[in-house]
Amino acid sequence: MLALAGAVPLLLAAPLDVWLAYLRGARAGFEDIGLWAPFVFIVVSALLTAIGFPRLIFCVLGGAAVRCGLGRAVE
């Protein structure tokens, strides 16, 4: 809980543009991988979560990647 409370000021200190640029970079990475992107994402997120990496970060990245793919499919 203390770590979470300490992380909030760090998140608020970073400008929103920085976070959006990071998400754009993640989307570009998913597009570069192509059809393997979902499989690679699942394997990497499962392995990193198993060693203690926070799974909520993968929820954000997965949502950004899926939104981007579904948006193109619908258009």
C-alpha positions in Angstrom: 0.0 0.0 0.0 2.9 2.3 0.8 4.4 1.6 -2.6 1.1 2.5 -4.3 0.9 5.7 -2.4 4.4 6.6 -3.4 3.7 5.8 -7.1 0.8 8.2 -7.4 2.9 11.4 -7.3 5.2 9.9 -9.9 2.3 9.2 -12.2 0.9 12.7 -11.8 4.2 14.3 -12.3 4.6 12.8 -15.8 2.8 14.8 -18.5 0.0 13.1 -20.3 1.8 13.5 -23.6 4.6 11.2 -22.3 2.1 8.4 -21.5 0.3 8.8 -24.8 3.5 8.7 -26.7 4.4 5.4 -24.9 1.1 3.9 -25.8 1.5 5.0 -29.5 4.9 3.2 -29.4 3.3 0.1 -28.0 0.7 0.1 -30.7 3.3 0.5 -33.4 5.2 -2.5 -31.9 2.0 -4.6 -32.0 1.5 -3.6 -35.6 5.1 -4.5 -36.5 4.6 -8.0 -35.1 1.5 -8.6 -37.3 -0.6 -11.7 -36.7 1.7 -13.0 -34.0 1.0 -10.0 -31.8 -1.8 -11.5 -29.7 0.2 -14.7 -29.0 3.4 -12.8 -28.2 1.5 -10.4 -25.9 -0.2 -13.3 -24.0 3.1 -15.2 -23.6 5.1 -12.2 -22.5 2.5 -10.9 -20.1 2.0 -14.3 -18.6 5.8 -14.7 -18.0 6.3 -11.3 -16.6 3.2 -11.6 -14.4 4.5 -14.9 -13.1 7.8 -13.3 -12.0 5.9 -10.5 -10.2 5.4 -7.7 -12.8 2.1 -5.9 -12.1 -0.6 -7.3 -14.4 -2.6 -4.1 -14.6 0.0 -2.6 -16.9 -0.7 -5.4 -19.3 -4.4 -4.6 -19.1 -3.7 -1.1 -20.3 -1.4 -2.2 -23.0 -3.8 -4.9 -24.2 -6.7 -2.5 -24.2 -4.7 0.0 -26.2 -3.7 -2.7 -28.7 -7.1 -4.3 -29.1 -8.9 -0.9 -29.4 -6.5 0.0 -32.2 -7.1 -3.3 -34.0 -10.8 -3.3 -33.6 -11.1 0.3 -34.6 -9.4 -0.4 -37.9 -11.6 -3.5 -38.5 -14.8 -1.5 -37.9 -13.7 1.3 -40.2 
